[in-house]
């Protein structure tokens, strides 16, 4: 709860949501927490395949544009790119919508897991996700 409290004080928009009894969106908590972690660890970088706003990595992108990478609609590349940065000593946080993680399964196994690389995989949009539509439901 302390981390959420710090986030809510930092971001007026999230504070307003709390005052109106609406919980903050998961992706906004993620985005603000990632920024907070990156402010305290210069090795942290963010990687997203064409969804900086959807996963709120745009929050870190705005504050630290040289440490967030949008690789386009290329989930496999996002994973392998993250692995390369981890191999070089960075700490990548790679955020992928869960429905599209299937595009990167081989990359996750061959380019991260077998090499035991320290990449944080963040899967977003698990389950039925309403307005994002059936192609984004993480139910596969």
Buried (B, 14 or more C-beta within 10 A) or exposed (E): EEEBEEBBEEBEEBBEBEEEEEEBEEBBBBBBBBBBBBEEEEBBBBBBBBBBEBBBBBBBBEEBEEBBBBBEEBBBBBBBBBBBBBEEEBBBBBBBBBBBBEBBEEBBEEBBEEEEBBBBBBBBBBEEBEEBEEEBBBEE
